[in-house]
Amino acid sequence: MNIIEMRSVYRDKLDLSIDECDFIYKIILKELCNIDPIEIALDPTFNLSSKSEKTLLQSMNMIIDDYPVDYLINKKNFYGKDFYVDESVLIPRPETEELVDWVINDNIDINDQKNVIDLCSGSGCIGISLDINNKYLNVTLSDVSTNALKVCEINKENLNSNVKIIELDLNLITGSDKEYDIIISNPPYISLDELNQIGKNVKYEPEIALFTPKDKPLHFYEKILEFASTNLSKNGVIYLEINPKFILEFNQLLTNYSINHINFKDDFRCKKRLVKLTF
Ligand SMILES: C[S@@+](CC[C@H](N)C(=O)[O-])C[C@H]1O[C@@H](n2cnc3c(N)ncnc32)[C@H](O)[C@@H]1O
């Protein structure tokens, strides 16, 4: 089969617009077959090897079955850098980039080191982005999943980052020396009641990264605030991604803590999804 014939197969089989099919086709050509997509224009009769043909068809069938392209190519761009991703971590989302941006902008003028911990770090996208964009931020990544921590190690290495990586289970909180000036987290925040409302695209993502325990939509926020009570420095700041569906309950939870300022921020979809707590 030649390169144009295979493009037609993608256009026929994928339930997407022509532009979306072509976009995905070019990514698979480049990332998995090592073929420059410019060949489509330069040499439309370019014959695909049987190996490339097989890879392209297999990938297409996985995409038909909602398998994320980012897992197929083991790559997701986040805050301007390509992060390695696989099925052991959540695929970083664009709204999380806005959380990172908030911390970067708040700390643009600092001249002293600040200790930062990224709780529930997954791929490490939040903490590594902070580390490589501000030399004054001393960042620790932490997660309960050992497979996620392996992905953090890969990204640390690939992106020449200096982050520290530790295993930390938020259900078994330790630490009491108030060493962190900033806590940042995008914890699991989908409640099991929302199962039937979430997209097919998350079906390959790890459940541990998505869901809260049954009937406890704020479980991880309670744990983060508990962690903060013994680990956050005086005048420390917490940045969180939250579930816009539970804003009322979240506000209620905050009344149990003495917080100086609570700033909510809308994400680019105009949903109240980001919050900064100043103590
Ligand atoms: C929503 S993902 C966020 C990943 C990454 N921070 C991001 O924004 O893409 C949540 C992460 O929380 C971790 N996690 C789940 N339960 C945990 C626990 N008890 N303690 C610490 N981390 C936990 C999961 O392994 C997963 O990596």
Ligand as a Chemical Component Dictionary entry (heavy atoms), coordinates in Angstrom:
data_LIG
# 
_chem_comp.id                   LIG 
_chem_comp.type                 NON-POLYMER 
_chem_comp.pdbx_formal_charge   0 
_chem_comp.three_letter_code    LIG 
# 
loop_
_chem_comp_atom.comp_id 
_chem_comp_atom.atom_id 
_chem_comp_atom.alt_atom_id 
_chem_comp_atom.type_symbol 
_chem_comp_atom.charge 
_chem_comp_atom.model_Cartn_x 
_chem_comp_atom.model_Cartn_y 
_chem_comp_atom.model_Cartn_z 
_chem_comp_atom.pdbx_ordinal 
LIG C1  C1  C 0  -4.986 13.079 38.669 1  
LIG S1  S1  S 1  -3.445 12.182 38.733 2  
LIG C2  C2  C 0  -2.382 13.582 38.576 3  
LIG C3  C3  C 0  -1.090 13.333 37.886 4  
LIG C4  C4  C 0  -0.291 14.609 37.582 5  
LIG N1  N1  N 0  -0.080 15.406 38.772 6  
LIG C5  C5  C 0  -0.992 15.435 36.525 7  
LIG O1  O1  O 0  -1.484 16.506 36.855 8  
LIG O2  O2  O -1 -1.023 15.002 35.373 9  
LIG C6  C6  C 0  -3.405 11.744 40.429 10 
LIG C7  C7  C 0  -2.205 10.970 40.958 11 
LIG O3  O3  O 0  -2.470 10.686 42.336 12 
LIG C8  C8  C 0  -1.828 9.474  42.685 13 
LIG N2  N2  N 0  -2.430 8.937  43.912 14 
LIG C9  C9  C 0  -3.577 8.224  44.047 15 
LIG N3  N3  N 0  -3.747 7.880  45.342 16 
LIG C10 C10 C 0  -2.711 8.407  46.048 17 
LIG C11 C11 C 0  -2.337 8.389  47.417 18 
LIG N4  N4  N 0  -3.050 7.731  48.339 19 
LIG N5  N5  N 0  -1.200 9.024  47.791 20 
LIG C12 C12 C 0  -0.446 9.665  46.876 21 
LIG N6  N6  N 0  -0.732 9.701  45.559 22 
LIG C13 C13 C 0  -1.862 9.087  45.140 23 
LIG C14 C14 C 0  -2.031 8.607  41.457 24 
LIG O4  O4  O 0  -1.083 7.568  41.410 25 
LIG C15 C15 C 0  -1.897 9.633  40.311 26 
LIG O5  O5  O 0  -0.587 9.630  39.807 27 
# 
loop_
_chem_comp_bond.comp_id 
_chem_comp_bond.atom_id_1 
_chem_comp_bond.atom_id_2 
_chem_comp_bond.value_order 
_chem_comp_bond.pdbx_ordinal 
LIG C1  S1  SING 1  
LIG S1  C2  SING 2  
LIG S1  C6  SING 3  
LIG C2  C3  SING 4  
LIG C3  C4  SING 5  
LIG C4  N1  SING 6  
LIG C4  C5  SING 7  
LIG C5  O1  DOUB 8  
LIG C5  O2  SING 9  
LIG C6  C7  SING 10 
LIG C7  O3  SING 11 
LIG C7  C15 SING 12 
LIG O3  C8  SING 13 
LIG C8  N2  SING 14 
LIG C8  C14 SING 15 
LIG N2  C9  SING 16 
LIG N2  C13 SING 17 
LIG C9  N3  DOUB 18 
LIG N3  C10 SING 19 
LIG C10 C11 SING 20 
LIG C10 C13 DOUB 21 
LIG C11 N4  SING 22 
LIG C11 N5  DOUB 23 
LIG N5  C12 SING 24 
LIG C12 N6  DOUB 25 
LIG N6  C13 SING 26 
LIG C14 O4  SING 27 
LIG C14 C15 SING 28 
LIG C15 O5  SING 29 
# 
